[in-house]
Amino acid sequence: MNADALDRAEAFSALAILRGLRKAPAHFLCHPFVPAIHYVMRRWETHPLPGVPTADVHWHIDLATHASEAWALCRSLPSVPVRASAASVEVAHAKFEDLRSRLVVRIEEIDNGPFLLDLEDDRTTVEQENVVLDFVRLAQIIDVCLAETGDRDALERLASAAERCTALRATGFLAFSNGARSLLAHPEGLGTWLPGRAPLCVIQRSLDLGRDILGMRAAAAKSARPTHAEEMDDDRPGPVARPNLAAVKTVPVMPAPAAEPQGPGVVVFPADAAEAAGKGENKREIERFLGKALGARLPLVPVPDDWNAWEAKLNGESPWLAPFHRAVRLSQGGRSHWGGGVVCVEGPPGAGKSRGVRRVAEVSGLPYARFNCEATSDNAGLGGTSIRWLSGHPSILERLLATSGLASVCLALDELEKAGGARRGGGGDPLDLLHGWFEAETARAWRSTYLLSTVDVSNTLFLCTANDTSSIPGSLRDRMTIVRVGGPLPEHVGVLAPALARQACRDLGEDERFGVLDGDEIAALSKAWSQGGSIRRLRRLVDMALQARESGPAALPRH
């Protein structure tokens, strides 16, 4: 399983970005560390325990510790499209730099130390090779993020890595290495990044510049003056007419178009989407926002190979949400890849609905974004505003599709019934907007307020939460599968309490092993929470149990 996760994460690695196979960080991302989040969350679906060797970390204690730190760092930052605070990004920046330096030290120690040999064939074990690969990939993806903050040393290291790959006859790295070297030689530098701001697009600029350089070299080679031997005609003596070199026109050689993605895919953003924007500045802004997604066939995400295993994993974490998990599964029917669906889980406060929705997306491998409906008073926050306005911005769904580069995504609409707004005046009712998204026919050609063009959002899985759906318009309820669930029951304490205790330790920056509950503590929690109900109340009881210990997280030295 660990090797499979390592292989799956390769598509999100730094080398995939440097080759142009994975979209480079763009200016519309909320911070430069999104590539690290994407890679780490694909590599380790659950939080690795620090210092605890498992198959996910190749039974390596140090890798478990570093992976746990990287996982926690990534979870401390929002992914797209939610804007992060400048303070949190600045702290993460410093921690990522420190983590990378320690990863490099560990890589050098492993390289210089003795290798573990298989006594039967005298070869380096596969496990140890995978340990080194995990360390290297983690350091490289952090370098990608640091380069997007204007770190010249990080860009220098990435350029050297690309050159080494080219020397080993690996294809696809030449454009980045040429462009990066050109940027590093430029006296104006890479730009100035401020915490809380978007990436500087250093990687994409390097790729674009490198492709231009390679295109000019190819054009120069094609128009080069013929050699003396090429001009001579050995079959006929006498003078030879020389070609008029001044009349030879240089024909620019365009870079080869990107290969179509393998497997099923959908053109989400039509090639002419930018034409409706009007003036050239708007058109260029849309082209920058969509990047390679403009006119491209975006791949669909495959459904689980084993639906029963998928369902069992989610039910094991949240048994009381089993009807919701089954409804999501049924929404996909017999598809081979994730497609559209609208499922709303209705239940009491504190039932773990929001977490359950997020876990469905994570276990399914779907890019995920959450919109808090209770925090909106019009449809602009959800559906965007026109590019022709000074405050124009795309919808949260368009951002998710463009940033992920995939046609299958998951958008969570939290507290759906609490959305504000008015149909006549006041910015519109956000619930009206959802009619077009939730209906398959209209979702295939939904007219974007931002792009002033149609886009295909029909392969989006919409997962909604609500305490009471009775106030939601009937026309919207007709488009949803509504699943009513109760809160967790007392018999679920054995599942919930250990997970909440580990979360409490993570929130306090403590070792998760301090959160291991013994039988007496579980029994006491079961008695205090004998009626079941809100997970938030159980979390408070767990916190009290940990604080009551004579030597618990609060009494032990940190870290």
C-alpha positions as CSV (number, residue, x, y, z in Angstrom):
1,M,0.0,0.0,0.0
2,N,2.9,2.4,0.8
3,A,4.4,1.9,-2.7
4,D,1.0,2.5,-4.3
5,A,0.6,5.8,-2.4
6,L,4.2,6.8,-3.4
7,D,3.3,6.1,-7.1
8,R,0.0,8.0,-6.9
9,A,1.8,11.1,-5.4
10,E,4.3,11.2,-8.2
11,A,1.8,13.1,-10.4
12,F,1.8,15.9,-7.8
13,S,5.6,15.9,-7.2
14,A,8.1,18.7,-7.9
15,L,9.5,16.9,-11.0
16,A,6.1,16.6,-12.5
17,I,5.7,20.4,-12.1
18,L,9.1,21.1,-13.6
19,R,8.3,19.0,-16.6
20,G,5.0,20.8,-17.1
21,L,2.9,17.7,-16.5
22,R,1.4,19.3,-13.4
23,K,0.1,22.9,-13.4
24,A,2.7,25.3,-11.8
25,P,1.6,27.7,-9.0
26,A,-0.5,30.5,-10.5
27,H,-1.2,34.1,-9.3
28,F,-4.8,33.2,-8.2
29,L,-3.7,30.7,-5.6
30,C,-4.2,31.9,-2.0
31,H,-0.5,31.3,-1.0
32,P,2.6,29.6,-2.4
33,F,2.4,26.4,-0.4
34,V,-0.6,24.8,-2.2
35,P,1.7,22.4,-4.2
36,A,3.1,21.0,-0.9
37,I,-0.5,20.5,0.4
38,H,-1.5,18.7,-2.8
39,Y,1.6,16.4,-2.7
40,V,1.5,15.6,1.0
41,M,-2.2,14.9,1.1
42,R,-1.9,12.6,-1.9
43,R,1.1,10.8,-0.4
44,W,-0.3,10.3,3.1
45,E,-4.1,10.3,3.3
46,T,-4.1,10.2,7.1
47,H,-1.8,11.9,9.6
48,P,1.4,9.8,10.1
49,L,2.2,9.4,13.8
50,P,5.6,11.0,14.7
51,G,8.2,8.4,15.6
52,V,5.8,5.5,14.9
53,P,7.0,3.3,12.1
54,T,4.2,2.0,9.8
55,A,3.9,0.7,6.2
56,D,3.0,4.2,5.0
57,V,6.5,5.4,6.0
58,H,8.3,2.2,5.0
59,W,8.7,1.4,8.7
60,H,11.2,4.2,9.1
61,I,11.0,6.2,12.3
62,D,12.7,9.4,11.1
63,L,10.5,9.5,8.0
64,A,7.4,9.1,10.2
65,T,8.5,12.2,12.2
66,H,9.2,14.4,9.2
67,A,6.1,13.2,7.3
68,S,4.0,14.0,10.4
69,E,5.4,17.5,10.7
70,A,4.8,18.1,6.9
71,W,1.2,16.8,7.2
72,A,0.5,19.0,10.2
73,L,2.0,22.0,8.5
74,C,-0.2,21.5,5.4
75,R,-3.3,21.0,7.4
76,S,-2.6,24.3,9.2
77,L,-3.0,26.2,5.9
78,P,-6.1,26.4,3.8
79,S,-6.1,25.1,0.3
80,V,-7.7,26.9,-2.6
81,P,-9.7,29.1,-2.8
82,V,-9.9,30.3,0.8
83,R,-7.5,33.2,1.5
84,A,-5.0,32.5,4.3
85,S,-4.0,35.1,6.9
86,A,-0.6,36.7,6.5
87,A,0.5,35.7,10.0
88,S,-0.3,32.0,9.4
89,V,1.5,31.9,6.1
90,E,4.6,33.7,7.5
91,V,4.8,31.1,10.3
92,A,4.4,28.2,7.8
93,H,7.1,29.8,5.6
94,A,9.6,29.6,8.4
95,K,8.6,26.1,9.4
96,F,8.8,24.8,5.8
97,E,12.4,26.3,5.5
98,D,13.4,24.6,8.7
99,L,11.8,21.3,7.7
100,R,13.6,21.4,4.3
101,S,17.0,22.0,5.9
102,R,16.5,19.0,8.2
103,L,15.3,16.8,5.3
104,V,18.5,17.6,3.4
105,V,20.7,16.7,6.4
106,R,18.9,13.4,6.8
107,I,19.2,12.6,3.0
108,E,23.0,13.2,3.3
109,E,23.2,11.0,6.3
110,I,21.4,8.2,4.5
111,D,23.6,8.6,1.4
112,N,26.8,8.6,3.3
113,G,25.8,5.8,5.7
114,P,25.8,2.0,5.2
115,F,23.0,0.6,3.1
116,L,20.9,-2.3,4.3
117,L,21.6,-5.2,2.0
118,D,19.4,-8.1,1.1
119,L,21.5,-11.2,2.0
120,E,20.0,-13.2,-0.9
121,D,20.8,-10.9,-3.8
122,D,23.2,-8.4,-2.3
123,R,21.1,-5.4,-3.5
124,T,19.9,-2.3,-1.7
125,T,16.4,-3.1,-0.4
126,V,13.4,-1.5,-2.1
127,E,12.2,-0.1,1.2
128,Q,15.4,1.9,1.8
129,E,15.3,3.3,-1.7
130,N,11.7,4.4,-1.1
131,V,12.7,6.0,2.1
132,V,15.3,8.1,0.3
133,L,12.8,8.9,-2.5
134,D,10.2,10.1,0.0
135,F,12.8,12.4,1.7
136,V,13.9,13.8,-1.7
137,R,10.4,14.4,-3.0
138,L,9.4,16.2,0.2
139,A,12.4,18.5,0.0
140,Q,11.9,19.2,-3.7
141,I,8.2,20.1,-3.3
142,I,9.1,22.5,-0.5
143,D,11.7,24.0,-2.8
144,V,9.0,24.6,-5.4
145,C,7.0,26.5,-2.8
146,L,10.0,28.5,-1.5
147,A,10.9,29.4,-5.1
148,E,7.4,30.9,-5.4
149,T,8.3,33.3,-2.5
150,G,11.3,34.6,-4.5
151,D,13.9,32.3,-2.9
152,R,16.8,32.3,-5.4
153,D,18.6,29.4,-3.6
154,A,15.5,27.2,-4.0
155,L,15.2,28.0,-7.7
156,E,18.9,27.3,-8.1
157,R,18.4,23.9,-6.5
158,L,15.5,23.1,-8.7
159,A,17.4,24.1,-11.8
160,S,20.3,21.8,-10.8
161,A,17.9,19.0,-10.2
162,A,16.4,19.5,-13.7
163,E,19.9,19.5,-15.2
164,R,20.8,16.3,-13.5
165,C,17.6,14.7,-14.8
166,T,18.4,15.9,-18.4
167,A,22.0,14.5,-18.0
168,L,20.4,11.1,-17.2
169,R,18.4,11.4,-20.4
170,A,15.1,12.1,-18.7
171,T,12.8,14.1,-21.0
172,G,10.9,17.2,-20.4
173,F,13.2,19.1,-18.1
174,L,15.1,21.2,-20.6
175,A,12.6,24.0,-20.9
176,F,12.5,24.6,-17.1
177,S,16.3,24.4,-16.6
178,N,17.0,26.9,-19.4
179,G,14.3,29.3,-18.2
180,A,15.3,29.1,-14.6
181,R,19.0,29.8,-15.4
182,S,17.9,32.8,-17.5
183,L,15.7,34.1,-14.6
184,L,18.5,33.7,-12.1
185,A,20.9,35.7,-14.4
186,H,18.4,38.5,-14.6
187,P,19.5,41.6,-12.6
188,E,15.9,42.4,-11.5
189,G,15.6,39.2,-9.6
190,L,12.5,37.0,-9.1
191,G,10.2,39.6,-7.5
192,T,9.2,40.5,-4.0
193,W,6.7,38.3,-2.1
194,L,4.8,39.3,1.0
195,P,3.1,36.9,3.4
196,G,-0.5,36.4,2.6
197,R,0.0,37.2,-1.1
198,A,-0.2,34.9,-4.1
199,P,2.8,33.1,-5.5
200,L,5.2,34.9,-7.8
201,C,4.7,32.4,-10.6
202,V,8.4,31.8,-10.8
203,I,8.1,28.2,-12.0
204,Q,5.6,29.1,-14.7
205,R,7.8,32.0,-15.8
206,S,10.8,29.7,-16.0
207,L,8.8,27.2,-18.1
208,D,7.5,29.9,-20.5
209,L,10.9,31.5,-20.9
210,G,12.6,28.2,-21.4
211,R,10.1,27.2,-24.1
212,D,10.7,30.5,-25.9
213,I,14.5,30.0,-25.7
214,L,14.2,26.5,-27.1
215,G,11.9,27.7,-29.9
216,M,14.4,30.4,-30.9
217,R,17.2,27.8,-31.0
218,A,15.2,25.5,-33.1
219,A,14.4,28.4,-35.5
220,A,18.0,29.4,-35.7
221,A,19.1,25.8,-36.5
222,K,16.5,25.5,-39.2
223,S,17.6,28.7,-41.0
224,A,21.4,28.1,-40.6
225,R,23.6,28.7,-43.7
226,P,24.3,25.5,-45.6
227,T,27.7,24.0,-45.4
228,H,30.2,23.9,-48.4
229,A,29.6,20.2,-48.9
230,E,25.8,20.8,-49.0
231,E,26.2,23.5,-51.6
232,M,28.5,21.5,-53.9
233,D,27.1,19.3,-56.7
234,D,29.7,16.5,-57.1
235,D,28.0,15.1,-60.2
236,R,28.4,18.2,-62.4
237,P,31.5,20.3,-62.7
238,G,31.5,24.0,-63.1
239,P,30.1,26.9,-61.1
240,V,27.2,26.3,-58.7
241,A,24.5,28.9,-58.1
242,R,24.4,29.8,-54.5
243,P,21.1,30.4,-52.9
244,N,20.1,34.0,-51.9
245,L,20.5,33.7,-48.2
246,A,19.1,37.2,-47.7
247,A,15.8,36.0,-49.0
248,V,15.6,33.1,-46.7
249,K,13.0,33.9,-44.0
250,T,13.3,32.7,-40.5
251,V,10.3,30.6,-39.6
252,P,9.6,30.5,-35.9
253,V,9.2,27.1,-34.5
254,M,6.4,26.9,-32.0
255,P,6.6,24.6,-29.0
256,A,4.9,21.2,-29.5
257,P,1.3,21.2,-28.1
258,A,0.8,19.5,-24.8
259,A,-0.2,15.9,-25.1
260,E,-3.9,15.1,-24.5
261,P,-4.5,13.6,-21.1
262,Q,-5.0,9.8,-21.1
263,G,-8.4,8.4,-20.2
264,P,-11.8,10.0,-20.1
265,G,-11.9,13.8,-20.0
266,V,-14.1,16.8,-20.5
267,V,-13.4,20.3,-21.9
268,V,-14.6,22.4,-19.0
269,F,-13.5,25.8,-20.2
270,P,-14.0,26.2,-24.0
271,A,-11.1,27.5,-26.1
272,D,-13.1,30.7,-27.0
273,A,-14.0,31.4,-23.3
274,A,-11.7,34.4,-23.2
275,E,-13.2,36.0,-26.4
276,A,-16.4,37.1,-24.6
277,A,-14.4,39.2,-22.1
278,G,-14.2,42.3,-24.3
279,K,-11.1,44.4,-24.1
280,G,-7.7,42.8,-24.3
281,E,-6.8,43.3,-20.7
282,N,-9.8,41.2,-19.6
283,K,-8.9,38.6,-22.1
284,R,-5.3,38.3,-20.9
285,E,-6.5,38.1,-17.3
286,I,-8.8,35.2,-18.1
287,E,-6.0,33.4,-20.0
288,R,-3.7,33.8,-17.0
289,F,-6.5,32.6,-14.6
290,L,-7.3,29.5,-16.6
291,G,-3.8,28.7,-17.8
292,K,-3.6,25.3,-19.4
293,A,-7.2,24.5,-18.5
294,L,-8.4,26.9,-21.3
295,G,-9.7,24.7,-24.1
296,A,-8.0,21.6,-22.6
297,R,-9.6,18.3,-22.0
298,L,-9.4,17.9,-18.2
299,P,-9.3,14.3,-16.9
300,L,-11.9,12.7,-14.8
301,V,-11.0,11.1,-11.5
302,P,-11.6,7.3,-11.4
303,V,-14.1,5.9,-8.9
304,P,-12.8,3.5,-6.2
305,D,-11.8,0.1,-7.5
306,D,-13.6,-1.5,-4.5
307,W,-16.7,0.4,-3.5
308,N,-17.2,-1.9,-0.5
309,A,-13.8,-1.1,0.9
310,W,-14.4,2.6,0.3
311,E,-17.7,2.4,2.2
312,A,-16.2,0.3,5.0
313,K,-13.4,2.8,5.5
314,L,-15.8,5.7,5.9
315,N,-18.3,3.8,8.0
316,G,-15.5,2.7,10.3
317,E,-14.7,6.4,11.0
318,S,-18.3,7.6,11.3
319,P,-20.8,4.7,11.6
320,W,-23.8,7.0,12.2
321,L,-23.1,8.6,8.7
322,A,-23.4,5.3,6.9
323,P,-26.7,6.3,5.1
324,F,-24.9,9.4,3.8
325,H,-21.9,7.3,2.5
326,R,-24.3,4.9,0.8
327,A,-26.1,7.8,-0.9
328,V,-22.9,9.2,-2.3
329,R,-22.0,5.8,-3.6
330,L,-25.4,5.4,-5.3
331,S,-25.1,8.8,-6.9
332,Q,-22.4,7.5,-9.1
333,G,-24.3,4.4,-10.3
334,G,-22.1,2.3,-12.6
335,R,-19.7,5.0,-13.7
336,S,-16.0,4.3,-14.0
337,H,-15.1,7.9,-13.2
338,W,-16.6,10.4,-10.7
339,G,-19.4,12.5,-12.2
340,G,-22.1,14.8,-11.0
341,G,-24.2,14.3,-8.0
342,V,-26.0,16.3,-5.3
343,V,-26.3,14.8,-1.8
344,C,-27.4,16.7,1.3
345,V,-26.9,15.3,4.8
346,E,-29.4,16.6,7.2
347,G,-28.9,16.2,11.0
348,P,-28.6,17.8,14.4
349,P,-25.7,20.2,15.3
350,G,-22.5,18.5,16.3
351,A,-23.2,15.3,14.4
352,G,-19.9,15.5,12.4
353,K,-21.5,16.3,9.1
354,S,-18.9,18.8,7.9
355,R,-16.0,16.5,8.7
356,G,-17.9,13.6,7.1
357,V,-18.3,15.5,3.9
358,R,-14.5,16.4,3.8
359,R,-13.6,12.8,4.5
360,V,-15.7,11.6,1.5
361,A,-13.7,13.9,-0.8
362,E,-10.3,12.9,0.7
363,V,-10.9,9.2,0.6
364,S,-12.2,9.5,-3.0
365,G,-9.2,11.5,-4.1
366,L,-11.3,14.4,-5.3
367,P,-10.1,18.1,-5.2
368,Y,-12.1,19.7,-2.5
369,A,-13.3,23.2,-1.5
370,R,-15.9,24.2,1.2
371,F,-18.2,27.2,1.0
372,N,-19.8,28.4,4.3
373,C,-23.3,29.4,3.2
374,E,-24.1,31.0,6.6
375,A,-21.4,33.6,5.9
376,T,-22.9,34.9,2.6
377,S,-25.6,37.5,2.0
378,D,-25.6,37.5,-1.8
379,N,-24.7,35.2,-4.7
380,A,-21.4,37.1,-5.6
381,G,-19.3,35.1,-3.1
382,L,-20.5,31.8,-4.4
383,G,-21.0,32.6,-8.1
384,G,-18.5,35.3,-8.8
385,T,-18.8,38.7,-10.5
386,S,-18.2,39.8,-14.1
387,I,-14.6,40.2,-15.4
388,R,-15.8,43.6,-16.7
389,W,-16.2,44.9,-13.1
390,L,-13.2,46.3,-11.2
391,S,-14.0,43.8,-8.4
392,G,-14.6,40.9,-10.9
393,H,-13.7,37.4,-9.6
394,P,-14.6,33.9,-10.6
395,S,-16.9,31.6,-8.7
396,I,-15.5,29.2,-6.1
397,L,-16.3,26.3,-8.4
398,E,-14.4,27.8,-11.3
399,R,-11.4,28.4,-9.1
400,L,-11.5,24.8,-7.9
401,L,-11.7,23.4,-11.5
402,A,-9.0,25.7,-12.9
403,T,-6.6,25.2,-10.1
404,S,-7.0,21.4,-9.8
405,G,-6.8,20.8,-13.5
406,L,-9.4,18.1,-13.2
407,A,-13.0,17.9,-14.4
408,S,-14.1,15.8,-11.3
409,V,-14.2,17.9,-8.1
410,C,-16.1,18.0,-4.9
411,L,-17.7,21.3,-3.6
412,A,-19.1,21.3,-0.1
413,L,-21.9,23.7,0.7
414,D,-22.0,23.9,4.5
415,E,-25.1,25.0,6.5
416,L,-27.1,25.3,3.2
417,E,-30.3,26.5,4.8
418,K,-28.7,29.4,6.5
419,A,-27.6,31.2,3.2
420,G,-28.8,34.9,3.2
421,G,-29.6,37.2,0.4
422,A,-32.7,38.4,-1.5
423,R,-33.8,37.7,-5.0
424,R,-34.8,41.3,-5.7
425,G,-32.0,43.6,-4.8
426,G,-29.2,43.1,-2.3
427,G,-27.0,41.1,-4.6
428,G,-29.3,38.2,-5.3
429,D,-30.1,34.9,-3.5
430,P,-27.3,32.4,-3.6
431,L,-29.7,29.5,-3.6
432,D,-31.1,30.6,-6.9
433,L,-27.6,30.1,-8.4
434,L,-27.5,26.5,-7.3
435,H,-30.4,25.5,-9.6
436,G,-28.2,25.7,-12.6
437,W,-25.4,23.8,-10.9
438,F,-27.6,21.0,-9.5
439,E,-29.4,20.2,-12.8
440,A,-27.3,18.0,-15.1
441,E,-28.7,19.5,-18.3
442,T,-27.9,23.1,-17.4
443,A,-24.6,22.2,-15.6
444,R,-23.1,21.0,-18.9
445,A,-23.4,24.6,-20.2
446,W,-23.6,26.8,-17.2
447,R,-23.2,30.4,-18.0
448,S,-20.3,31.9,-16.0
449,T,-20.9,35.3,-14.5
450,Y,-17.2,35.9,-14.5
451,L,-16.2,34.6,-17.9
452,L,-19.5,35.7,-19.7
453,S,-19.2,32.3,-21.4
454,T,-20.5,28.8,-20.8
455,V,-18.5,26.2,-18.8
456,D,-19.1,22.5,-18.1
457,V,-19.5,21.9,-14.3
458,S,-21.6,18.7,-14.7
459,N,-18.9,16.4,-13.2
460,T,-18.9,18.2,-9.8
461,L,-20.0,16.3,-6.7
462,F,-22.0,18.7,-4.6
463,L,-22.1,17.6,-0.9
464,C,-24.4,19.8,1.3
465,T,-25.0,19.9,5.0
466,A,-28.0,21.3,6.9
467,N,-29.7,21.1,10.3
468,D,-33.2,21.4,8.7
469,T,-34.0,21.4,5.0
470,S,-37.6,22.5,5.3
471,S,-36.7,26.1,4.6
472,I,-34.8,25.3,1.4
473,P,-36.9,25.9,-1.7
474,G,-38.8,22.9,-3.0
475,S,-37.3,23.3,-6.5
476,L,-33.9,22.9,-5.0
477,R,-34.8,20.0,-2.7
478,D,-36.1,18.2,-5.8
479,R,-32.6,18.3,-7.3
480,M,-30.9,16.8,-4.2
481,T,-30.8,13.5,-2.5
482,I,-31.5,14.3,1.1
483,V,-30.2,11.9,3.8
484,R,-31.4,12.3,7.3
485,V,-29.0,11.1,10.0
486,G,-28.9,11.2,13.8
487,G,-26.0,12.1,16.0
488,P,-23.5,9.5,17.2
489,L,-24.7,7.1,19.8
490,P,-23.0,6.1,23.1
491,E,-21.7,2.9,21.5
492,H,-19.6,5.1,19.2
493,V,-17.4,6.4,22.0
494,G,-14.8,3.7,21.3
495,V,-14.4,5.1,17.8
496,L,-14.8,8.8,18.5
497,A,-13.0,9.4,21.8
498,P,-9.5,8.1,20.7
499,A,-9.7,10.2,17.5
500,L,-10.7,13.3,19.5
501,A,-7.9,12.7,22.0
502,R,-5.4,12.6,19.2
503,Q,-6.8,15.7,17.7
504,A,-6.6,17.5,21.1
505,C,-2.9,16.6,21.3
506,R,-2.4,17.9,17.7
507,D,-4.2,21.2,18.5
508,L,-1.9,21.7,21.5
509,G,1.3,20.7,19.6
510,E,1.8,17.6,21.7
511,D,2.8,14.1,20.7
512,E,-0.3,12.1,19.7
513,R,0.8,9.2,21.9
514,F,-0.2,11.3,24.9
515,G,-3.8,11.0,23.7
516,V,-4.0,7.2,24.0
517,L,-7.0,6.6,26.3
518,D,-7.1,3.6,28.6
519,G,-10.1,1.4,29.4
520,D,-11.0,3.3,32.6
521,E,-11.0,6.6,30.7
522,I,-13.1,5.2,27.9
523,A,-15.6,3.8,30.4
524,A,-15.8,7.2,32.2
525,L,-16.4,9.0,28.9
526,S,-19.1,6.5,28.0
527,K,-20.9,7.1,31.3
528,A,-20.7,10.9,31.0
529,W,-21.8,10.8,27.4
530,S,-24.5,8.1,28.0
531,Q,-27.1,9.9,25.8
532,G,-24.8,10.3,22.8
533,G,-25.5,13.4,20.7
534,S,-23.1,16.3,19.9
535,I,-19.5,15.4,19.1
536,R,-18.5,18.9,20.3
537,R,-19.7,18.0,23.8
538,L,-17.8,14.7,23.7
539,R,-14.7,16.7,22.7
540,R,-15.0,18.9,25.8
541,L,-15.3,15.7,27.9
542,V,-12.2,14.3,26.3
543,D,-10.3,17.5,27.0
544,M,-11.4,17.3,30.6
545,A,-10.2,13.7,30.8
546,L,-6.7,14.6,29.4
547,Q,-6.4,17.6,31.8
548,A,-7.4,15.5,34.8
549,R,-4.4,13.2,34.3
550,E,-1.6,13.6,36.8
551,S,0.9,13.5,33.9
552,G,-0.8,14.4,30.7
553,P,-0.1,16.7,27.8
554,A,-0.5,19.8,29.9
555,A,2.0,18.6,32.5
556,L,4.7,17.3,30.2
557,P,7.3,19.4,28.4
558,R,6.3,20.3,24.9
559,H,7.7,18.6,21.8
